[in-house]
Amino acid sequence: MVKNIFSVLKGNSKKGIHDSDKIPLGVTLGKGKKDVEEDAIFYQEDFDISVIGVNDAEGGYSIPSISDLSRYADKGEVFVSTNGQKMMIGSVTGIQESAVATSTSWGAFTWTAVGLGAAVGGGIALSGGGGGGDTSTPAPVFTSSSTVSTPENTRGSVYDATADNDIGVSYTIGGADGTLFTIDVHSGAVSFNTAPDFENPLDSGSDNTYTFTVTAINTIGQSSSAIVELAVTDCPDWSDPLDTFDDAVWDKSAWANGGMFASDWDPNQIAFSQGEMTITLDTVDGNLVSGEYRTDATYGYGFYEISLQASDVPGTINGFFTYTGVSEGTQHDEIDFEIKGDDPTKVQLNYWTNDVEHPTVIDLGFDASAAFHSYSFAWREDQLDWYVDGALIHTEDGSRGALPSVPGNIFINLWASQGVEPWSSDYVDTSGPAYLRVDYVSNETYLCPSVI
């Protein structure tokens, strides 16, 4: 395949050939044809293509004829097209016809470009590896740092490759961990293909130090490279095994919501035993009561996870969610997992933004009341992802409505519903106790040091 083509075209053609025209890979050489395998330089004379030099598949070189190139250049009728810019050659010097089939260097020709607002000098080395030419155009020199750090979970740019004399420069990336990144060929912005996880590093050394090589290439084939080490840092996170009540993090609700909530919140309905927390909904002293566990602090963008075994009692709702609203002096933003006792083989996912909800019901493929399963969601500024047992089950990108943005408290609760049919049946007091069992809950913030 052709890697780099510099199309040298005879100007003022009556047939209107321009630098944007494509030269086929099977080109006409006088009366014959030749397949171009590697690097090639062409010129156009009376619409018969002649190859000035070809690097063939075996690494050999040949130069059929080059005298006409200088003749047309002297008349200002030859154009060079490179990277989409047409440049008229004012002079051609230094072409070596002595390069033969086994040569490793073709020499170079120089040119002066006009008609671009100012005269520009440059050179093109006629070699399989590119580079060389007029030393008045220096190779790019990197000015960006060779070391950088970024918090885990970062998406978007984590490094900006910059080089002096980078007008027209294109960037590539490689090196030990280069395949884990994407680089913007024009700007040099580098980003992870998958957001990094400090606890599960993917770098070649498995130590959260990612090494890659950035290369800047200018329009005449000169290049420079720089090795970069990027350190991924840990973000604040916590996991509560729920062996006991941690009053430094959690609070137990002790009030009545009313309305659709047929049960009141009673701290005594939350118990810890054998490495798990159990919330019990039952009638106590004539009152229907249950438990709600909530964090004292609010949390924003991050990854939230719980392992639970849900109640299957009709009319009960098992909840794991973030919430903030009028009672906290904010707009109502919320992100939910809700499993109904009416049918614990399904889960309702929901997000609320400024009191507008966007529910989605997902078939779990199992009975959530029969065993423990993990339920988690990843909340980012531009995306919400819900997971069950580590598998992605639903994504929201804001196309159905703006995503939540206000940090909220984390809630775990079990409650009896009333007056919301057909969404849920009414809880019947004679149904007996209902239980929500929780093995652990965790949070990993994406807010280190700022919103990503």
Secondary structure by P-SEA (a helix, b strand, c coil): cccccccccccccccccccccccccccccccbbbbbcccbbbbbcccbbbbccccccccbbbbcccaaaaaaaaaccbbbbcccbbbbbccccccccccccccccccbbbbbbccccbbbbbbbbcccccccccccccccccccccccccccccccccbbbbbcccccbbbbbcccccccccccccccbbbbcccccccccccccccccccbbbbbbcccccbbbbbbbbbbbbcccccccccccccccbbbbcccccccccbbbbcccccccccbbbbbbcccccccccbbbbbcccccbbbbbbbbbbbccccbbbbccccccccccccccccbbbbbcccccbbbbbcccccbbbbbbbbcccccccbbbbbbbbbcccbbbbbccccccccccccccccccbbbbbbbbbbbbcccccccccccccccbbbbbbcccccccccccccc
